[in-house]
Amino acid sequence: MSKRSSPPATDLVWTVPNLLSAARMVLSIVFFVLIEREDFAAATVLFLLAATTDWVDGWYARRFNQVSRLGRILDPLVDKVLVCGAFIFLAARPGTSILPWMAVVVVVRELVVTAVRAEMERAGRDFSAGMAGKLKMVLQCAAVAVELGRLGFPRLFTGVDARGLASGLAWAAVILTAYSGAEYVVKAWPVLTGRDSASRS
């Protein structure tokens, strides 16, 4: 496995990307409250706004060289809070297309990948998100957005099988979530089992 090739992280705290991540955490909390209150229209808008800040802070950090050590921890943490929380809260609502077991798969995958990433970071190995990991995030957000949208803005889905669409996206997201998690574990397996260090000695 190659050494880390990403730009060196700085010790800066009050960067624009970190502020956006912190704002996304606040939006996530409000978002959960809105789902609990069954205000799905407002929850849809807030979720889309929060998901957009995720893309913006990543782009800004790379474009203006504001990658920081705090950001490398905070950004994925907030992403997990938003997406895992969305799956959990929606799975708890009767009649939604996101089922409880789907939320379990998403949460377990994130816990496993977080633990594996920590070990890879400790070993100084590159563990950046692959294409499957990035695509699963897109599908997860799409599944949540469509599910919220069909509940909050039913007129927008007139003539469309919104429930079927939301269910299809949820299944696709969960399948890719499981696949990307397995891909991460396979990638890290030599380090996790000590074979990587043995082959380098």
MDAnalysis code that builds the backbone (N, CA, C; Angstrom):
import MDAnalysis as mda
import numpy as np

u = mda.Universe.empty(603, n_residues=201, atom_resindex=np.repeat(np.arange(201), 3), trajectory=True)
u.add_TopologyAttr("name", ["N", "CA", "C"] * 201)
u.add_TopologyAttr("resid", np.arange(1, 202))
u.add_TopologyAttr("resname", ["MET", "SER", "LYS", "ARG", "SER", "SER", "PRO", "PRO", "ALA", "THR", "ASP", "LEU", "VAL", "TRP", "THR", "VAL", "PRO", "ASN", "LEU", "LEU", "SER", "ALA", "ALA", "ARG", "MET", "VAL", "LEU", "SER", "ILE", "VAL", "PHE", "PHE", "VAL", "LEU", "ILE", "GLU", "ARG", "GLU", "ASP", "PHE", "ALA", "ALA", "ALA", "THR", "VAL", "LEU", "PHE", "LEU", "LEU", "ALA", "ALA", "THR", "THR", "ASP", "TRP", "VAL", "ASP", "GLY", "TRP", "TYR", "ALA", "ARG", "ARG", "PHE", "ASN", "GLN", "VAL", "SER", "ARG", "LEU", "GLY", "ARG", "ILE", "LEU", "ASP", "PRO", "LEU", "VAL", "ASP", "LYS", "VAL", "LEU", "VAL", "CYS", "GLY", "ALA", "PHE", "ILE", "PHE", "LEU", "ALA", "ALA", "ARG", "PRO", "GLY", "THR", "SER", "ILE", "LEU", "PRO", "TRP", "MET", "ALA", "VAL", "VAL", "VAL", "VAL", "VAL", "ARG", "GLU", "LEU", "VAL", "VAL", "THR", "ALA", "VAL", "ARG", "ALA", "GLU", "MET", "GLU", "ARG", "ALA", "GLY", "ARG", "ASP", "PHE", "SER", "ALA", "GLY", "MET", "ALA", "GLY", "LYS", "LEU", "LYS", "MET", "VAL", "LEU", "GLN", "CYS", "ALA", "ALA", "VAL", "ALA", "VAL", "GLU", "LEU", "GLY", "ARG", "LEU", "GLY", "PHE", "PRO", "ARG", "LEU", "PHE", "THR", "GLY", "VAL", "ASP", "ALA", "ARG", "GLY", "LEU", "ALA", "SER", "GLY", "LEU", "ALA", "TRP", "ALA", "ALA", "VAL", "ILE", "LEU", "THR", "ALA", "TYR", "SER", "GLY", "ALA", "GLU", "TYR", "VAL", "VAL", "LYS", "ALA", "TRP", "PRO", "VAL", "LEU", "THR", "GLY", "ARG", "ASP", "SER", "ALA", "SER", "ARG", "SER"])
u.atoms.positions = np.array([
    [0.834, -1.191, 0.000],
    [0.000, 0.000, 0.000],
    [0.871, 1.244, 0.000],
    [0.407, 2.274, -0.635],
    [1.209, 3.479, -0.790],
    [1.129, 4.356, 0.443],
    [2.121, 5.167, 0.579],
    [2.107, 6.151, 1.656],
    [1.061, 7.209, 1.370],
    [0.649, 7.931, 2.422],
    [-0.353, 8.972, 2.253],
    [0.118, 10.009, 1.239],
    [-0.769, 10.312, 0.274],
    [-0.414, 11.274, -0.758],
    [-1.245, 12.543, -0.670],
    [-2.159, 12.602, 0.299],
    [-2.993, 13.785, 0.446],
    [-2.162, 14.929, 1.007],
    [-2.609, 16.177, 0.807],
    [-1.831, 17.315, 1.284],
    [-1.683, 17.299, 2.795],
    [-0.571, 17.817, 3.313],
    [-0.359, 17.798, 4.759],
    [-1.424, 18.597, 5.488],
    [-1.878, 18.047, 6.621],
    [-2.912, 18.734, 7.396],
    [-2.283, 19.827, 8.252],
    [-3.034, 20.886, 8.475],
    [-2.570, 21.978, 9.316],
    [-3.241, 21.880, 10.682],
    [-2.758, 22.689, 11.622],
    [-3.345, 22.722, 12.962],
    [-4.406, 23.808, 13.082],
    [-4.776, 24.418, 11.963],
    [-5.790, 25.467, 12.008],
    [-7.126, 24.902, 12.464],
    [-7.853, 25.685, 13.228],
    [-9.159, 25.257, 13.742],
    [-10.286, 26.029, 13.075],
    [-10.195, 27.351, 13.095],
    [-11.292, 28.176, 12.595],
    [-11.169, 28.394, 11.092],
    [-11.203, 27.304, 10.351],
    [-11.193, 27.394, 8.899],
    [-12.630, 27.369, 8.384],
    [-12.821, 27.810, 7.166],
    [-14.163, 27.802, 6.571],
    [-14.736, 26.387, 6.527],
    [-13.972, 25.369, 6.078],
    [-14.516, 24.009, 6.060],
    [-14.937, 23.515, 7.444],
    [-14.133, 23.832, 8.466],
    [-14.492, 23.390, 9.818],
    [-15.735, 24.097, 10.332],
    [-15.878, 25.366, 9.996],
    [-17.076, 26.104, 10.387],
    [-18.311, 25.533, 9.691],
    [-18.153, 25.142, 8.418],
    [-19.264, 24.534, 7.687],
    [-19.628, 23.183, 8.300],
    [-18.627, 22.421, 8.713],
    [-18.897, 21.135, 9.353],
    [-19.625, 21.326, 10.674],
    [-19.189, 22.329, 11.445],
    [-19.861, 22.622, 12.712],
    [-21.306, 23.061, 12.476],
    [-21.506, 23.872, 11.439],
    [-22.869, 24.304, 11.099],
    [-23.718, 23.110, 10.690],
    [-23.111, 22.152, 9.970],
    [-23.840, 20.961, 9.547],
    [-24.262, 20.116, 10.744],
    [-23.441, 20.096, 11.784],
    [-23.811, 19.379, 12.996],
    [-25.048, 20.006, 13.637],
    [-25.080, 21.334, 13.692],
    [-26.238, 22.036, 14.249],
    [-27.479, 21.770, 13.394],
    [-27.297, 21.839, 12.068],
    [-28.414, 21.558, 11.164],
    [-28.922, 20.136, 11.350],
    [-28.021, 19.199, 11.623],
    [-28.417, 17.807, 11.819],
    [-29.341, 17.664, 13.028],
    [-28.990, 18.354, 14.102],
    [-29.812, 18.289, 15.316],
    [-31.203, 18.852, 15.049],
    [-31.257, 20.001, 14.379],
    [-32.554, 20.595, 14.046],
    [-33.326, 19.669, 13.111],
    [-32.616, 19.057, 12.185],
    [-33.223, 18.122, 11.237],
    [-33.896, 16.963, 11.959],
    [-33.239, 16.398, 12.962],
    [-33.815, 15.290, 13.715],
    [-35.084, 15.731, 14.457],
    [-35.051, 16.929, 14.997],
    [-36.228, 17.463, 15.693],
    [-37.403, 17.607, 14.724],
    [-37.115, 18.072, 13.518],
    [-38.177, 18.254, 12.521],
    [-38.802, 16.913, 12.123],
    [-37.972, 15.877, 11.985],
    [-38.527, 14.556, 11.665],
    [-39.409, 14.071, 12.818],
    [-38.951, 14.267, 14.028],
    [-39.720, 13.833, 15.192],
    [-41.055, 14.562, 15.264],
    [-41.068, 15.811, 14.829],
    [-42.305, 16.598, 14.808],
    [-43.133, 16.337, 13.546],
    [-42.603, 15.471, 12.662],
    [-43.254, 15.117, 11.393],
    [-43.436, 16.320, 10.473],
    [-42.526, 17.263, 10.583],
    [-42.503, 18.401, 9.649],
    [-41.557, 18.019, 8.508],
    [-42.052, 17.144, 7.634],
    [-41.191, 16.562, 6.607],
    [-40.785, 17.548, 5.518],
    [-41.619, 18.546, 5.272],
    [-41.271, 19.548, 4.257],
    [-40.028, 20.327, 4.684],
    [-40.046, 20.830, 5.921],
    [-38.893, 21.572, 6.433],
    [-37.685, 20.650, 6.576],
    [-37.927, 19.406, 6.975],
    [-36.829, 18.447, 7.127],
    [-36.159, 18.167, 5.789],
    [-36.957, 18.104, 4.716],
    [-36.392, 17.873, 3.384],
    [-35.458, 19.002, 2.989],
    [-35.915, 20.237, 3.169],
    [-35.116, 21.405, 2.805],
    [-33.839, 21.447, 3.632],
    [-33.962, 21.182, 4.930],
    [-32.795, 21.250, 5.815],
    [-31.793, 20.149, 5.484],
    [-32.288, 18.962, 5.157],
    [-31.387, 17.870, 4.814],
    [-30.606, 18.188, 3.540],
    [-31.285, 18.712, 2.534],
    [-30.611, 19.078, 1.289],
    [-29.561, 20.154, 1.529],
    [-29.887, 21.113, 2.400],
    [-28.932, 22.167, 2.738],
    [-27.711, 21.582, 3.451],
    [-27.946, 20.700, 4.405],
    [-26.838, 20.087, 5.145],
    [-25.970, 19.234, 4.226],
    [-26.603, 18.464, 3.350],
    [-25.846, 17.623, 2.419],
    [-25.013, 18.475, 1.465],
    [-25.523, 19.626, 1.087],
    [-24.787, 20.528, 0.196],
    [-23.543, 21.084, 0.877],
    [-23.652, 21.417, 2.161],
    [-22.484, 21.942, 2.874],
    [-21.374, 20.901, 2.953],
    [-21.749, 19.620, 2.937],
    [-20.739, 18.561, 2.955],
    [-19.868, 18.638, 1.703],
    [-20.507, 18.814, 0.559],
    [-19.742, 18.933, -0.687],
    [-18.923, 20.222, -0.702],
    [-19.518, 21.320, -0.227],
    [-18.851, 22.616, -0.273],
    [-17.608, 22.631, 0.609],
    [-17.716, 22.096, 1.833],
    [-16.540, 22.190, 2.718],
    [-15.379, 21.334, 2.214],
    [-15.692, 20.184, 1.594],
    [-14.628, 19.366, 1.020],
    [-13.951, 20.052, -0.152],
    [-14.767, 20.643, -1.008],
    [-14.218, 21.369, -2.168],
    [-13.382, 22.562, -1.713],
    [-13.885, 23.308, -0.736],
    [-13.181, 24.504, -0.261],
    [-11.841, 24.133, 0.374],
    [-11.847, 23.045, 1.160],
    [-10.614, 22.643, 1.835],
    [-9.526, 22.286, 0.834],
    [-9.913, 21.598, -0.243],
    [-8.915, 21.215, -1.255],
    [-8.516, 22.402, -2.124],
    [-9.505, 23.206, -2.490],
    [-9.253, 24.324, -3.414],
    [-8.371, 25.391, -2.785],
    [-8.571, 25.676, -1.495],
    [-7.838, 26.754, -0.840],
    [-6.856, 26.231, 0.208],
    [-6.516, 24.952, 0.090],
    [-5.496, 24.355, 0.952],
    [-5.794, 24.592, 2.430],
    [-7.021, 24.283, 2.842],
    [-7.403, 24.435, 4.242],
    [-7.732, 23.078, 4.869],
    [-7.045, 22.046, 4.400],
    [-7.182, 20.734, 5.020],
    [-6.544, 20.791, 6.411],
    [-7.264, 20.409, 7.430],
    [-6.741, 20.481, 8.792],
    [-6.922, 19.143, 9.503],
    [-6.166, 18.955, 10.559],
    [-6.289, 17.721, 11.333],
    [-7.684, 17.618, 11.951],
    [-8.183, 18.733, 12.449],
    [-9.535, 18.731, 13.016],
    [-10.569, 18.403, 11.941],
    [-10.380, 18.976, 10.760],
    [-11.326, 18.747, 9.675],
    [-11.384, 17.302, 9.248],
    [-10.232, 16.610, 9.269],
    [-10.197, 15.198, 8.887],
    [-10.990, 14.335, 9.850],
    [-11.175, 14.821, 11.071],
    [-11.976, 14.093, 12.058],
    [-13.422, 14.585, 12.035],
    [-13.584, 15.906, 12.024],
    [-14.909, 16.505, 12.156],
    [-15.806, 16.242, 10.952],
    [-15.263, 16.381, 9.741],
    [-16.090, 16.240, 8.544],
    [-16.728, 14.858, 8.427],
    [-15.942, 13.760, 8.479],
    [-16.587, 12.445, 8.389],
    [-17.478, 12.129, 9.584],
    [-17.140, 12.669, 10.764],
    [-17.971, 12.449, 11.940],
    [-19.364, 13.044, 11.741],
    [-19.406, 14.280, 11.278],
    [-20.695, 14.942, 11.072],
    [-21.490, 14.253, 9.958],
    [-20.790, 13.808, 8.921],
    [-21.460, 13.057, 7.853],
    [-22.159, 11.829, 8.417],
    [-21.465, 11.109, 9.301],
    [-22.031, 9.905, 9.891],
    [-23.225, 10.231, 10.780],
    [-23.122, 11.315, 11.542],
    [-24.243, 11.729, 12.396],
    [-25.469, 12.037, 11.543],
    [-25.270, 12.788, 10.467],
    [-26.386, 13.190, 9.606],
    [-27.036, 11.990, 8.924],
    [-26.230, 11.167, 8.262],
    [-26.786, 10.056, 7.472],
    [-27.308, 8.942, 8.369],
    [-26.504, 8.530, 9.339],
    [-26.964, 7.465, 10.237],
    [-28.202, 7.901, 11.016],
    [-28.184, 9.144, 11.473],
    [-29.352, 9.668, 12.192],
    [-30.585, 9.708, 11.316],
    [-30.416, 10.107, 10.055],
    [-31.547, 10.156, 9.123],
    [-32.138, 8.769, 8.919],
    [-31.288, 7.774, 8.723],
    [-31.773, 6.399, 8.541],
    [-32.477, 5.897, 9.796],
    [-31.921, 6.192, 10.965],
    [-32.516, 5.724, 12.219],
    [-33.878, 6.375, 12.453],
    [-33.950, 7.691, 12.291],
    [-35.204, 8.393, 12.546],
    [-36.288, 8.000, 11.542],
    [-35.905, 7.828, 10.281],
    [-36.894, 7.435, 9.282],
    [-37.327, 5.983, 9.464],
    [-36.390, 5.122, 9.840],
    [-36.738, 3.719, 10.072],
    [-37.717, 3.573, 11.235],
    [-37.660, 4.529, 12.159],
    [-38.549, 4.479, 13.320],
    [-39.963, 4.961, 13.002],
    [-40.128, 5.622, 11.839],
    [-41.453, 6.118, 11.461],
    [-42.208, 5.024, 10.721],
    [-43.434, 4.718, 11.097],
    [-44.194, 3.674, 10.399],
    [-44.511, 4.078, 8.963],
    [-44.390, 3.106, 8.054],
    [-44.779, 3.342, 6.669],
    [-43.704, 3.932, 5.784],
    [-42.479, 4.074, 6.276],
    [-41.424, 4.620, 5.425],
    [-40.738, 3.488, 4.659],
    [-40.013, 3.863, 3.617],
    [-39.332, 2.879, 2.775],
    [-38.008, 2.427, 3.363],
    [-37.526, 3.136, 4.366],
    [-36.268, 2.762, 5.022],
    [-36.595, 1.892, 6.223],
    [-36.172, 0.651, 6.155],
    [-36.505, -0.333, 7.178],
    [-35.459, -0.344, 8.292],
    [-35.849, -0.807, 9.491],
    [-34.906, -0.811, 10.618],
    [-33.598, -1.540, 10.325],
    [-33.665, -2.686, 9.645],
    [-32.427, -3.431, 9.375],
    [-31.495, -2.648, 8.458],
    [-32.070, -1.810, 7.585],
    [-31.241, -0.979, 6.714],
    [-30.442, 0.019, 7.544],
    [-31.099, 0.600, 8.549],
    [-30.406, 1.539, 9.435],
    [-29.287, 0.830, 10.186],
    [-29.530, -0.420, 10.592],
    [-28.508, -1.189, 11.305],
    [-27.286, -1.413, 10.410],
    [-27.520, -1.783, 9.145],
    [-26.416, -2.010, 8.208],
    [-25.585, -0.743, 8.047],
    [-26.256, 0.396, 7.878],
    [-25.556, 1.661, 7.680],
    [-24.720, 2.018, 8.913],
    [-25.309, 1.884, 10.093],
    [-24.595, 2.246, 11.327],
    [-23.414, 1.304, 11.570],
    [-23.624, -0.014, 11.407],
    [-22.553, -0.979, 11.642],
    [-21.398, -0.745, 10.672],
    [-21.724, -0.486, 9.410],
    [-20.671, -0.226, 8.419],
    [-19.821, 0.965, 8.842],
    [-20.461, 2.032, 9.294],
    [-19.722, 3.226, 9.677],
    [-18.853, 2.963, 10.901],
    [-19.349, 2.177, 11.843],
    [-18.550, 1.849, 13.025],
    [-17.321, 1.031, 12.648],
    [-17.521, 0.055, 11.762],
    [-16.408, -0.785, 11.331],
    [-15.362, 0.036, 10.583],
    [-15.821, 0.855, 9.635],
    [-14.889, 1.651, 8.832],
    [-14.145, 2.662, 9.707],
    [-14.827, 3.235, 10.688],
    [-14.168, 4.185, 11.587],
    [-13.046, 3.505, 12.367],
    [-13.320, 2.300, 12.863],
    [-12.301, 1.565, 13.616],
    [-11.125, 1.185, 12.712],
    [-11.429, 0.725, 11.503],
    [-10.379, 0.338, 10.566],
    [-9.562, 1.558, 10.146],
    [-10.243, 2.675, 9.903],
    [-9.538, 3.890, 9.490],
    [-8.571, 4.341, 10.584],
    [-8.981, 4.225, 11.838],
    [-8.107, 4.636, 12.941],
    [-6.822, 3.816, 12.942],
    [-6.931, 2.520, 12.687],
    [-5.750, 1.665, 12.662],
    [-4.870, 1.988, 11.460],
    [-5.500, 2.260, 10.313],
    [-4.731, 2.605, 9.124],
    [-4.012, 3.936, 9.310],
    [-4.690, 4.894, 9.924],
    [-4.053, 6.187, 10.205],
    [-2.864, 5.993, 11.130],
    [-3.029, 5.148, 12.137],
    [-1.937, 4.893, 13.075],
    [-0.736, 4.271, 12.374],
    [-1.038, 3.428, 11.367],
    [0.036, 2.766, 10.619],
    [0.605, 3.650, 9.515],
    [0.038, 4.843, 9.346],
    [0.534, 5.769, 8.335],
    [0.181, 5.373, 6.922],
    [-0.921, 4.687, 6.747],
    [-1.331, 4.233, 5.425],
    [-2.461, 5.096, 4.881],
    [-2.499, 5.220, 3.564],
    [-3.564, 5.982, 2.911],
    [-4.868, 5.222, 3.028],
    [-5.909, 5.895, 3.527],
    [-7.215, 5.245, 3.673],
    [-8.311, 6.196, 3.224],
    [-8.041, 6.935, 2.155],
    [-9.026, 7.875, 1.632],
    [-10.179, 7.116, 1.007],
    [-11.316, 7.785, 0.911],
    [-12.524, 7.150, 0.388],
    [-12.355, 6.765, -1.080],
    [-12.765, 5.537, -1.405],
    [-12.740, 5.081, -2.784],
    [-14.019, 5.468, -3.504],
    [-14.129, 5.068, -4.753],
    [-15.307, 5.412, -5.533],
    [-16.572, 4.817, -4.937],
    [-16.496, 3.568, -4.465],
    [-17.673, 2.929, -3.874],
    [-18.126, 3.675, -2.626],
    [-17.168, 4.127, -1.816],
    [-17.511, 4.874, -0.611],
    [-18.164, 6.202, -0.921],
    [-17.680, 6.874, -1.961],
    [-18.276, 8.157, -2.347],
    [-19.667, 7.962, -2.936],
    [-19.816, 6.917, -3.760],
    [-21.106, 6.672, -4.401],
    [-22.160, 6.238, -3.390],
    [-21.754, 5.480, -2.378],
    [-22.739, 5.046, -1.374],
    [-23.287, 6.250, -0.620],
    [-22.436, 7.266, -0.391],
    [-22.898, 8.487, 0.271],
    [-23.939, 9.193, -0.589],
    [-23.698, 9.226, -1.892],
    [-24.654, 9.853, -2.814],
    [-25.988, 9.114, -2.777],
    [-25.931, 7.780, -2.823],
    [-27.157, 6.982, -2.814],
    [-27.887, 7.090, -1.475],
    [-27.144, 7.117, -0.393],
    [-27.768, 7.275, 0.919],
    [-28.521, 8.597, 1.011],
    [-27.863, 9.668, 0.566],
    [-28.497, 10.986, 0.602],
    [-29.703, 11.036, -0.326],
    [-29.596, 10.400, -1.494],
    [-30.711, 10.373, -2.441],
    [-31.893, 9.625, -1.848],
    [-31.629, 8.489, -1.196],
    [-32.702, 7.701, -0.580],
    [-33.418, 8.501, 0.505],
    [-32.637, 9.169, 1.345],
    [-33.224, 9.975, 2.420],
    [-34.008, 11.153, 1.838],
    [-33.423, 11.825, 0.851],
    [-34.070, 13.008, 0.265],
    [-35.398, 12.642, -0.404],
    [-35.416, 11.539, -1.159],
    [-36.655, 11.131, -1.836],
    [-37.708, 10.697, -0.819],
    [-37.282, 9.970, 0.200],
    [-38.234, 9.543, 1.231],
    [-38.836, 10.742, 1.954],
    [-37.992, 11.700, 2.309],
    [-38.497, 12.919, 2.951],
    [-39.372, 13.716, 1.993],
    [-38.929, 13.797, 0.729],
    [-39.661, 14.577, -0.257],
    [-41.047, 14.031, -0.523],
    [-41.181, 12.724, -0.596],
    [-42.504, 12.145, -0.867],
    [-43.452, 12.357, 0.315],
    [-42.881, 12.483, 1.517],
    [-43.703, 12.742, 2.696],
    [-43.999, 14.229, 2.866],
    [-43.025, 15.060, 2.519],
    [-43.195, 16.500, 2.724],
    [-43.769, 17.242, 1.550],
    [-43.506, 16.751, 0.332],
    [-43.986, 17.412, -0.879],
    [-44.632, 16.386, -1.817],
    [-45.730, 15.775, -1.395],
    [-46.341, 14.702, -2.200],
    [-46.761, 15.149, -3.592],
    [-47.110, 16.424, -3.763],
    [-47.560, 16.902, -5.081],
    [-46.433, 16.862, -6.111],
    [-45.197, 16.946, -5.644],
    [-44.070, 16.906, -6.574],
    [-43.924, 15.529, -7.217],
    [-44.509, 14.525, -6.583],
    [-44.365, 13.152, -7.074],
    [-45.652, 12.627, -7.697],
    [-46.512, 13.539, -8.122],
    [-47.752, 13.131, -8.769],
    [-47.448, 12.334, -10.034],
    [-48.047, 11.168, -10.133],
    [-47.823, 10.321, -11.301],
    [-46.560, 9.498, -11.225],
    [-45.865, 9.578, -10.114],
    [-44.617, 8.831, -9.928],
    [-44.781, 7.899, -8.736],
    [-44.274, 6.701, -8.865],
    [-44.289, 5.764, -7.739],
    [-43.177, 6.166, -6.773],
    [-43.467, 7.198, -5.969],
    [-42.446, 7.761, -5.080],
    [-41.974, 6.746, -4.053],
    [-42.906, 5.958, -3.542],
    [-42.510, 4.958, -2.542],
    [-41.590, 3.910, -3.170],
    [-41.938, 3.488, -4.392],
    [-41.087, 2.518, -5.083],
    [-39.714, 3.087, -5.375],
    [-39.665, 4.360, -5.767],
    [-38.392, 5.020, -6.042],
    [-37.551, 5.111, -4.778],
    [-38.182, 5.537, -3.679],
    [-37.463, 5.661, -2.409],
    [-36.960, 4.296, -1.942],
    [-37.805, 3.268, -2.102],
    [-37.413, 1.920, -1.692],
    [-36.244, 1.406, -2.535],
    [-36.303, 1.650, -3.842],
    [-35.217, 1.222, -4.723],
    [-33.904, 1.893, -4.378],
    [-33.971, 3.180, -4.110],
    [-32.759, 3.911, -3.730],
    [-32.215, 3.419, -2.392],
    [-33.118, 3.131, -1.462],
    [-32.690, 2.639, -0.148],
    [-31.987, 1.291, -0.279],
    [-32.558, 0.394, -1.085],
    [-31.924, -0.906, -1.302],
    [-30.556, -0.746, -1.964],
    [-30.486, 0.100, -2.982],
    [-29.217, 0.327, -3.675],
    [-28.176, 0.906, -2.721],
    [-28.623, 1.843, -1.878],
    [-27.706, 2.470, -0.921],
    [-27.178, 1.451, 0.077],
    [-28.052, 0.586, 0.579],
    [-27.640, -0.404, 1.577],
    [-26.693, -1.434, 0.963],
    [-26.996, -1.882, -0.254],
    [-26.119, -2.848, -0.919],
    [-24.723, -2.260, -1.129],
    [-24.680, -1.021, -1.609],
    [-23.377, -0.393, -1.842],
    [-22.687, -0.057, -0.521],
    [-23.476, 0.243, 0.507],
    [-22.907, 0.493, 1.831],
    [-22.166, -0.741, 2.337],
    [-22.822, -1.899, 2.224],
    [-22.197, -3.152, 2.656],
    [-20.966, -3.467, 1.802],
    [-21.091, -3.254, 0.497],
    [-19.972, -3.550, -0.405],
    [-18.765, -2.660, -0.100],
    [-19.013, -1.367, 0.054],
    [-17.898, -0.448, 0.301],
    [-17.235, -0.732, 1.640],
    [-18.045, -1.156, 2.633],
    [-17.466, -1.522, 3.916],
    [-16.553, -2.726, 3.797],
    [-17.013, -3.734, 3.045],
    [-16.193, -4.921, 2.816],
    [-14.930, -4.562, 2.043],
    [-15.054, -3.643, 1.094],
    [-13.904, -3.209, 0.300],
    [-12.841, -2.562, 1.192],
    [-13.278, -1.741, 2.140],
    [-12.344, -1.105, 3.069],
    [-11.614, -2.149, 3.912],
    [-12.373, -3.136, 4.403],
    [-11.765, -4.166, 5.251],
    [-10.730, -4.975, 4.463],
    [-11.072, -5.344, 3.225],
    [-10.134, -6.096, 2.383],
    [-8.872, -5.280, 2.130],
    [-9.048, -3.992, 1.865],
    [-7.906, -3.110, 1.615],
    [-6.994, -3.029, 2.840],
    [-7.606, -3.011, 4.016],
    [-6.827, -2.846, 5.248],
    [-6.370, -4.169, 5.838],
    [-6.817, -5.298, 5.290],
    [-6.559, -6.595, 5.905],
    [-5.081, -6.870, 6.171],
    [-4.159, -6.602, 5.234],
    [-2.737, -6.865, 5.513],
    [-2.228, -6.112, 6.739],
    [-2.689, -4.865, 6.920],
    [-2.264, -4.090, 8.084],
    [-2.919, -4.627, 9.351],
    [-4.209, -4.957, 9.277],
    [-4.945, -5.429, 10.447],
    [-4.415, -6.771, 10.952],
    [-3.915, -7.603, 10.040],
    [-3.419, -8.925, 10.423],
    [-1.911, -8.959, 10.653],
    [-1.248, -7.801, 10.429],
    [0.186, -7.737, 10.633],
    [1.009, -8.243, 9.467],
    [0.358, -8.657, 8.409],
    [1.096, -9.186, 7.256],
    [1.823, -8.092, 6.498],
    [1.287, -6.873, 6.563],
    [1.914, -5.761, 5.850],
    [3.295, -5.465, 6.428],
    [3.370, -5.397, 7.755],
    [4.657, -5.103, 8.407],
    [5.626, -6.247, 8.212],
    [5.092, -7.495, 8.181],
    [5.965, -8.649, 7.995],
    [6.580, -8.662, 6.618],
    [5.770, -8.265, 5.612],
    [6.291, -8.277, 4.246],
    [7.298, -7.160, 4.008],
    [7.276, -6.122, 4.858],
    [8.186, -4.988, 4.680],
    [9.489, -5.178, 5.452],
    [9.511, -6.185, 6.355],
    [10.709, -6.376, 7.187],
    [11.782, -7.179, 6.454],
])
